[in-house]
Amino acid sequence: METKQTDIRPKPAEDTENVEEKKDREFLNKREDCYAIYQIDGSGDRVFYHFMGMDYVTESGSMIRRQDYRMVYSDVLLQEDTLDSLYEKFNLHHPEDYTGYSLSVSDIIVIKKGDTAEAYYVDSIGFERLNGHPQTEGWYFSDPARTLSNAMELEAVGQEDLQKGKEHFRKEQLGQLIDEIETYLEMTDAINQYIRGFLSELGIDMDDLKEKKTGPKPEMKEKEQKPDKGFKM
């Protein structure tokens, strides 16, 4: 009797970054208020601020990167839920489907209400708000003006403005060179260069015009470097 061979070779796992990005999108697109728990993924390279407080993060210059974390749980936010009650829940009363470890320092809790997502770092004492914090990287809350849920909308607006600017500038001077411009910033730089060149032909220095309008630049004095204390609630 012929025996059927079973393929025991490991199957390639889905890209972790794509999986986590999908989790973030699904979380932010939920209509109801909800929360999410993020913990440092211990399967990759060592993250030196794992289980360390915000003072260590600030002093060491560490970046709290999205790629170092994985979302371990999310659920509907109840009216009585607070940061303290969630901390107690995920230390003493784990939900049956919870797969993470007890909530600890360096974990992140995100509270989503409506279109607003507030993120908090579990600190040695209390919680540190992370929205707009300079030592966050790759998170949808890193820049308060951009969230994952509106990123595509903002990008579409930027592209629309870029195309309008291209059409207008093409009619004026640059012609086919405008087609090489790919970003709105490159377009504004090209316009500034054109204006500078045009004024130069007239014997006018653009920097002189700026100085006459705003006055001479004050001399910069060296300031004593002070340690960054970070943000405290």
Kinemage of the C-alpha trace (Angstrom):
@kinemage 1
@onewidth
@group {chain A} dominant
@subgroup {mainchain}
@vectorlist {calphas} color= white
{ca met a 1} P 0.000 0.000 0.000
{ca glu a 2} L 1.433 3.347 -1.032
{ca thr a 3} L 1.967 5.743 1.841
{ca lys a 4} L 1.143 9.389 1.239
{ca gln a 5} L 4.024 11.660 2.109
{ca thr a 6} L 3.255 14.669 4.284
{ca asp a 7} L 5.102 17.874 3.536
{ca ile a 8} L 6.556 18.938 6.877
{ca arg a 9} L 8.593 21.809 5.513
{ca pro a 10} L 7.752 25.095 7.261
{ca lys a 11} L 5.416 27.274 5.260
{ca pro a 12} L 6.516 30.892 4.792
{ca ala a 13} L 4.793 33.106 7.336
{ca glu a 14} L 2.963 36.228 6.257
{ca asp a 15} L 5.100 39.336 6.597
{ca thr a 16} L 4.797 40.412 10.246
{ca glu a 17} L 4.807 44.102 9.355
{ca asn a 18} L 1.884 43.633 6.964
{ca val a 19} L -0.036 41.639 9.574
{ca glu a 20} L 0.441 44.378 12.172
{ca glu a 21} L -0.462 47.120 9.697
{ca lys a 22} L -3.689 45.254 8.934
{ca lys a 23} L -4.440 45.024 12.666
{ca asp a 24} L -3.936 48.772 13.043
{ca arg a 25} L -6.239 49.549 10.121
{ca glu a 26} L -8.979 47.251 11.384
{ca phe a 27} L -8.686 48.750 14.863
{ca leu a 28} L -8.899 52.359 13.671
{ca asn a 29} L -11.759 51.611 11.288
{ca lys a 30} L -14.020 50.211 14.017
{ca arg a 31} L -17.133 52.313 14.467
{ca glu a 32} L -17.454 51.726 18.185
{ca asp a 33} L -15.083 53.067 20.841
{ca cys a 34} L -12.373 50.511 21.536
{ca tyr a 35} L -8.899 49.926 22.950
{ca ala a 36} L -5.812 47.973 21.951
{ca ile a 37} L -2.903 46.479 23.870
{ca tyr a 38} L 0.582 46.459 22.326
{ca gln a 39} L 3.558 44.531 23.701
{ca ile a 40} L 7.157 44.320 22.517
{ca asp a 41} L 7.665 41.351 20.221
{ca gly a 42} L 10.333 39.216 21.872
{ca ser a 43} L 10.867 37.005 18.819
{ca gly a 44} L 13.138 39.458 16.997
{ca asp a 45} L 16.188 41.504 17.911
{ca arg a 46} L 16.501 42.565 21.516
{ca val a 47} L 14.734 45.822 22.347
{ca phe a 48} L 16.811 47.465 25.066
{ca tyr a 49} L 13.985 49.463 26.665
{ca his a 50} L 11.823 46.322 27.103
{ca phe a 51} L 10.318 46.512 30.617
{ca met a 52} L 12.052 49.892 31.145
{ca gly a 53} L 10.377 53.136 32.185
{ca met a 54} L 10.114 56.351 30.187
{ca asp a 55} L 13.060 57.907 32.041
{ca tyr a 56} L 15.317 55.238 30.550
{ca val a 57} L 13.801 55.737 27.089
{ca thr a 58} L 14.436 59.493 27.286
{ca glu a 59} L 17.963 59.282 28.691
{ca ser a 60} L 19.074 56.531 26.304
{ca gly a 61} L 17.578 58.252 23.261
{ca ser a 62} L 15.664 55.079 22.394
{ca met a 63} L 12.911 55.190 19.776
{ca ile a 64} L 9.580 53.541 20.583
{ca arg a 65} L 9.134 51.917 17.176
{ca arg a 66} L 5.960 50.309 15.869
{ca gln a 67} L 7.989 47.521 14.276
{ca asp a 68} L 9.169 46.394 17.725
{ca tyr a 69} L 5.614 45.821 18.940
{ca arg a 70} L 2.701 43.558 18.138
{ca met a 71} L -0.941 44.110 18.940
{ca val a 72} L -1.875 41.342 21.363
{ca tyr a 73} L -5.473 42.306 22.097
{ca ser a 74} L -8.268 44.728 21.221
{ca asp a 75} L -11.862 45.018 22.361
{ca val a 76} L -14.806 47.371 22.726
{ca leu a 77} L -14.226 50.179 25.234
{ca leu a 78} L -16.846 50.149 27.968
{ca gln a 79} L -18.042 53.355 29.585
{ca glu a 80} L -16.425 52.411 32.892
{ca asp a 81} L -13.059 51.468 31.342
{ca thr a 82} L -10.060 53.590 32.365
{ca leu a 83} L -6.301 53.164 32.032
{ca asp a 84} L -6.139 51.962 35.634
{ca ser a 85} L -8.998 49.487 35.234
{ca leu a 86} L -7.470 48.101 32.022
{ca tyr a 87} L -4.118 47.741 33.775
{ca glu a 88} L -5.805 45.780 36.560
{ca lys a 89} L -7.782 43.674 34.081
{ca phe a 90} L -4.721 42.604 32.119
{ca asn a 91} L -2.789 41.795 35.267
{ca leu a 92} L -5.348 40.042 37.452
{ca his a 93} L -8.299 39.089 35.239
{ca his a 94} L -7.030 38.092 31.792
{ca pro a 95} L -9.756 37.550 29.164
{ca glu a 96} L -9.891 33.938 27.989
{ca asp a 97} L -8.725 34.838 24.481
{ca tyr a 98} L -5.842 37.029 25.684
{ca thr a 99} L -2.477 35.682 24.505
{ca gly a 100} L -0.083 38.289 25.907
{ca tyr a 101} L 1.692 38.432 29.243
{ca ser a 102} L 0.494 40.473 32.229
{ca leu a 103} L 0.537 44.172 31.418
{ca ser a 104} L 3.993 45.555 32.219
{ca val a 105} L 6.233 48.597 31.869
{ca ser a 106} L 6.948 49.396 28.178
{ca asp a 107} L 3.545 48.061 27.043
{ca ile a 108} L 1.264 50.494 25.213
{ca ile a 109} L -2.480 51.042 25.625
{ca val a 110} L -4.342 52.864 22.850
{ca ile a 111} L -7.788 54.274 23.597
{ca lys a 112} L -9.878 55.045 20.501
{ca lys a 113} L -12.942 57.248 20.847
{ca gly a 114} L -14.578 58.334 17.611
{ca asp a 115} L -11.825 59.413 15.222
{ca thr a 116} L -9.312 60.096 18.003
{ca ala a 117} L -6.728 57.574 19.192
{ca glu a 118} L -4.822 58.341 22.406
{ca ala a 119} L -1.752 56.218 23.171
{ca tyr a 120} L -0.186 55.658 26.593
{ca tyr a 121} L 3.109 54.031 27.561
{ca val a 122} L 2.893 51.947 30.736
{ca asp a 123} L 5.513 53.675 32.896
{ca ser a 124} L 7.125 52.685 36.184
{ca ile a 125} L 4.492 54.814 37.885
{ca gly a 126} L 1.376 55.692 35.921
{ca phe a 127} L 1.192 56.207 32.171
{ca glu a 128} L 3.028 58.438 29.688
{ca arg a 129} L 1.033 59.957 26.823
{ca leu a 130} L 2.703 59.194 23.491
{ca asn a 131} L 0.724 61.214 20.930
{ca gly a 132} L 3.218 63.388 19.068
{ca his a 133} L 6.086 62.271 21.331
{ca pro a 134} L 9.422 62.869 19.528
{ca gln a 135} L 10.722 59.426 20.477
{ca thr a 136} L 8.004 57.463 18.686
{ca glu a 137} L 8.484 56.081 15.201
{ca gly a 138} L 6.155 54.437 12.693
{ca trp a 139} L 3.002 54.743 14.803
{ca tyr a 140} L -0.274 56.182 13.568
{ca phe a 141} L -0.254 58.464 16.626
{ca ser a 142} L 3.357 59.690 16.163
{ca asp a 143} L 2.214 62.771 14.226
{ca pro a 144} L -0.974 64.296 15.692
{ca ala a 145} L -1.830 65.759 12.269
{ca arg a 146} L -1.804 62.345 10.570
{ca thr a 147} L -3.421 59.100 11.637
{ca leu a 148} L -3.530 55.824 9.804
{ca ser a 149} L -7.227 56.269 9.126
{ca asn a 150} L -6.808 59.600 7.289
{ca ala a 151} L -3.386 59.033 5.719
{ca met a 152} L -4.815 57.956 2.359
{ca glu a 153} L -7.167 60.947 2.292
{ca leu a 154} L -4.325 63.381 3.027
{ca glu a 155} L -2.132 61.752 0.394
{ca ala a 156} L -4.901 62.154 -2.197
{ca val a 157} L -5.226 65.857 -1.369
{ca gly a 158} L -1.460 66.271 -1.669
{ca gln a 159} L -1.433 64.610 -5.084
{ca glu a 160} L -4.305 66.823 -6.280
{ca asp a 161} L -2.448 69.977 -5.226
{ca leu a 162} L 0.712 68.652 -6.855
{ca gln a 163} L -1.019 68.130 -10.213
{ca lys a 164} L -2.604 71.589 -10.097
{ca gly a 165} L 0.769 73.122 -9.360
{ca lys a 166} L 2.403 71.207 -12.196
{ca glu a 167} L -0.167 72.371 -14.737
{ca his a 168} L 0.129 75.993 -13.657
{ca phe a 169} L 3.936 75.978 -13.614
{ca arg a 170} L 4.160 74.130 -16.948
{ca lys a 171} L 2.231 76.945 -18.619
{ca glu a 172} L 4.613 79.510 -17.170
{ca gln a 173} L 8.211 78.435 -17.717
{ca leu a 174} L 9.545 74.947 -17.016
{ca gly a 175} L 7.846 73.029 -19.827
{ca gln a 176} L 8.852 69.371 -19.992
{ca leu a 177} L 11.170 69.670 -16.964
{ca ile a 178} L 8.108 69.792 -14.722
{ca asp a 179} L 7.397 66.136 -15.539
{ca glu a 180} L 10.494 65.149 -13.558
{ca ile a 181} L 9.031 66.600 -10.372
{ca glu a 182} L 7.464 63.901 -8.181
{ca thr a 183} L 6.608 65.650 -4.917
{ca tyr a 184} L 5.027 68.922 -3.870
{ca leu a 185} L 8.239 69.875 -2.050
{ca glu a 186} L 10.300 69.379 -5.219
{ca met a 187} L 7.873 71.627 -7.083
{ca thr a 188} L 8.194 74.482 -4.569
{ca asp a 189} L 11.982 74.122 -4.657
{ca ala a 190} L 11.913 74.356 -8.465
{ca ile a 191} L 9.762 77.489 -8.293
{ca asn a 192} L 12.161 79.102 -5.818
{ca gln a 193} L 15.117 78.245 -8.043
{ca tyr a 194} L 13.378 79.752 -11.067
{ca ile a 195} L 12.548 82.964 -9.193
{ca arg a 196} L 16.111 83.193 -7.883
{ca gly a 197} L 17.493 82.781 -11.425
{ca phe a 198} L 15.063 85.331 -12.866
{ca leu a 199} L 16.018 87.935 -10.242
{ca ser a 200} L 19.696 87.179 -10.753
{ca glu a 201} L 19.366 88.130 -14.430
{ca leu a 202} L 18.034 91.495 -13.256
{ca gly a 203} L 20.986 91.909 -10.906
{ca ile a 204} L 18.878 91.337 -7.796
{ca asp a 205} L 19.892 88.978 -4.990
{ca met a 206} L 16.889 87.121 -3.524
{ca asp a 207} L 18.568 86.889 -0.101
{ca asp a 208} L 19.003 90.681 -0.044
{ca leu a 209} L 15.278 91.081 -0.662
{ca lys a 210} L 14.453 88.757 2.226
{ca glu a 211} L 16.794 90.651 4.556
{ca lys a 212} L 15.272 94.010 3.630
{ca lys a 213} L 11.800 92.630 4.331
{ca thr a 214} L 12.525 90.843 7.592
{ca gly a 215} L 15.633 92.665 8.802
{ca pro a 216} L 19.080 91.170 9.397
{ca lys a 217} L 19.237 87.770 11.023
{ca pro a 218} L 20.257 87.901 14.698
{ca glu a 219} L 23.512 86.244 15.634
{ca met a 220} L 22.999 82.755 16.984
{ca lys a 221} L 24.381 82.173 20.463
{ca glu a 222} L 25.331 78.749 21.665
{ca lys a 223} L 22.906 77.485 24.240
{ca glu a 224} L 23.717 75.126 27.033
{ca gln a 225} L 22.347 71.690 26.271
{ca lys a 226} L 19.702 70.595 28.738
{ca pro a 227} L 18.588 66.993 29.124
{ca asp a 228} L 15.216 66.177 27.582
{ca lys a 229} L 12.886 65.260 30.401
{ca gly a 230} L 10.236 63.938 28.034
{ca phe a 231} L 6.507 64.350 28.554
{ca lys a 232} L 4.810 63.786 31.886
{ca met a 233} L 1.105 63.454 32.532
